[in-house]
Amino acid sequence: MNQPNLFDLTNRVAIITGGGGLLASEHAIALHAYGAKIILADINTENCNAAIKKLEVEGVTAIAKHCDVTSKESWQKLLDEVVNEFGSIDILINNAGFTNQSKSANYDATFENFPLDDWNTIMNVNLTGTFLGCQVIGKQMLLQGKGSIINIASLYGVVSPNHNIYPGTGISQPVAYSVSKHGVVALTKYVATLWASKGVRVNALTPGGIFNNHGGLFLERFQHLNPIGRMSDKSELRGGIVYLASDASSHVVGHNLIIDGGWTAW
Ligand SMILES: NC(=O)c1ccc[n+]([C@@H]2O[C@H](COP(=O)([O-])OP(=O)(O)OC[C@H]3O[C@@H](n4cnc5c(N)ncnc54)[C@H](O)[C@@H]3O)[C@@H](O)[C@H]2O)c1
């Protein structure tokens, strides 16, 4: 018997923000493998273009667009360009964020000294950027009567960072990161329940610690505390991305899919 491919994304148009960063290319590889057309959007289009060159080597095609996720005008411009070129938007991955890879100016400051400017900068990109993406692109999806939005949260949007891991490692987890990601999970539930009956599904995906050449004390402590005994490989988010983007998750609404090796389970 011929089974329909639940994960089929043929010709679905996908926007991935933070397109020049570590994980966007993984999302692109995953969606492209099931037939989607990929738009990588970033405030830094040079990084986006570099990511696209690397993807091409793997047979993945994508185009780059500029978008500052903190600006409603920038989202509107992206929307207009993509709808003009492709006719619709089926998938949005709100993935842009300030992270340990792309730090704000004083990302490593202690809580007691954490500058308000950094708090605002991180909240603006991680949370307000996700809000604006849902609002502007979601409005288009409502007109279409269909769409899937995936908001990238973090294990530190579910639990607090374990403050014992970081001293002496050169890595920090600022308050605004964790709080913004808790906000992303809350925002996801709010919009998801508002639009569930209108054909637009909104879910969150929570990555755990992704291995990116970490070593030393940090790696030792993190691995010891993770039930699975290791950090995630960046490719291990691919299955979750395809699942949430596709009709395989047609009844999944306001969910936070946690892919963290069990970190938040104990
Ligand atoms: N890497 C991890 O270990 C990890 C773990 C948990 C969650 N996450 C989340 O996954 C997402 C992707 O992480 P990553 O590791 O690829 O991050 P990254 O730092 O490698 O990339 C982030 C990208 O966002 C872009 N960006 C920053 N401000 C922007 C703005 N105003 N408008 C548009 N783009 C902007 C940057 O230019 C950069 O290309 C983030 O939301 C992050 O919080 C990552």
The ligand as a Tripos MOL2 file, in Angstrom:
@<TRIPOS>MOLECULE
LIG
   44    48     1     0     0
SMALL
NO_CHARGES

@<TRIPOS>ATOM
      1 N1         24.0770   26.7020   19.7630 N.am      1 LIG1
      2 C1         23.5260   26.2520   20.8780 C.2       1 LIG1
      3 O1         24.1570   25.5470   21.6860 O.2       1 LIG1
      4 C2         22.0950   26.5670   21.2000 C.ar      1 LIG1
      5 C3         21.4960   25.9410   22.2880 C.ar      1 LIG1
      6 C4         20.1830   26.2430   22.6080 C.ar      1 LIG1
      7 C5         19.4870   27.1480   21.8250 C.ar      1 LIG1
      8 N2         20.0890   27.7380   20.7760 N.ar      1 LIG1
      9 C6         19.3120   28.7200   19.9980 C.3       1 LIG1
     10 O2         19.3450   28.3610   18.6310 O.3       1 LIG1
     11 C7         19.3010   29.5430   17.8270 C.3       1 LIG1
     12 C8         20.4750   29.5180   16.8440 C.3       1 LIG1
     13 O3         21.6700   29.4260   17.5880 O.3       1 LIG1
     14 P1         23.0840   29.4730   16.8870 P.3       1 LIG1
     15 O4         23.9870   28.6990   17.7780 O.co2     1 LIG1
     16 O5         22.9740   29.1180   15.4530 O.co2     1 LIG1
     17 O6         23.4230   31.0290   17.0290 O.3       1 LIG1
     18 P2         24.5640   31.8720   16.3150 P.3       1 LIG1
     19 O7         25.0350   32.8470   17.3380 O.co2     1 LIG1
     20 O8         25.5560   30.9990   15.6310 O.co2     1 LIG1
     21 O9         23.7580   32.6190   15.1710 O.3       1 LIG1
     22 C9         22.8140   33.5950   15.4650 C.3       1 LIG1
     23 C10        22.5530   34.4050   14.1920 C.3       1 LIG1
     24 O10        21.5620   35.3990   14.5060 O.3       1 LIG1
     25 C11        21.8970   36.5610   13.7830 C.3       1 LIG1
     26 N3         21.2730   37.7580   14.3660 N.ar      1 LIG1
     27 C12        21.6470   38.4150   15.4860 C.ar      1 LIG1
     28 N4         20.8770   39.5020   15.6340 N.ar      1 LIG1
     29 C13        20.0150   39.5210   14.6040 C.ar      1 LIG1
     30 C14        18.9860   40.4200   14.1960 C.ar      1 LIG1
     31 N5         18.6910   41.5240   14.8950 N.pl3     1 LIG1
     32 N6         18.2760   40.1230   13.0870 N.ar      1 LIG1
     33 C15        18.5700   39.0210   12.3530 C.ar      1 LIG1
     34 N7         19.5540   38.1490   12.6730 N.ar      1 LIG1
     35 C16        20.2560   38.4130   13.7860 C.ar      1 LIG1
     36 C17        23.4150   36.6180   13.8540 C.3       1 LIG1
     37 O11        23.9400   37.4610   12.8350 O.3       1 LIG1
     38 C18        23.7970   35.1540   13.6860 C.3       1 LIG1
     39 O12        24.0350   34.8300   12.3290 O.3       1 LIG1
     40 C19        19.3550   30.7280   18.7850 C.3       1 LIG1
     41 O13        18.0540   31.2140   18.9990 O.3       1 LIG1
     42 C20        19.9010   30.1070   20.0500 C.3       1 LIG1
     43 O14        19.5110   30.8060   21.2090 O.3       1 LIG1
     44 C21        21.3860   27.4750   20.4260 C.ar      1 LIG1
@<TRIPOS>BOND
     1     1     2 1
     2     2     3 2
     3     2     4 1
     4     4     5 ar
     5     4    44 ar
     6     5     6 ar
     7     6     7 ar
     8     7     8 ar
     9     8     9 1
    10     8    44 ar
    11     9    10 1
    12     9    42 1
    13    10    11 1
    14    11    12 1
    15    11    40 1
    16    12    13 1
    17    13    14 1
    18    14    15 2
    19    14    16 1
    20    14    17 1
    21    17    18 1
    22    18    19 2
    23    18    20 1
    24    18    21 1
    25    21    22 1
    26    22    23 1
    27    23    24 1
    28    23    38 1
    29    24    25 1
    30    25    26 1
    31    25    36 1
    32    26    27 ar
    33    26    35 ar
    34    27    28 ar
    35    28    29 ar
    36    29    30 ar
    37    29    35 ar
    38    30    31 1
    39    30    32 ar
    40    32    33 ar
    41    33    34 ar
    42    34    35 ar
    43    36    37 1
    44    36    38 1
    45    38    39 1
    46    40    41 1
    47    40    42 1
    48    42    43 1
@<TRIPOS>SUBSTRUCTURE
     1 LIG1         1 GROUP 0 **** ****
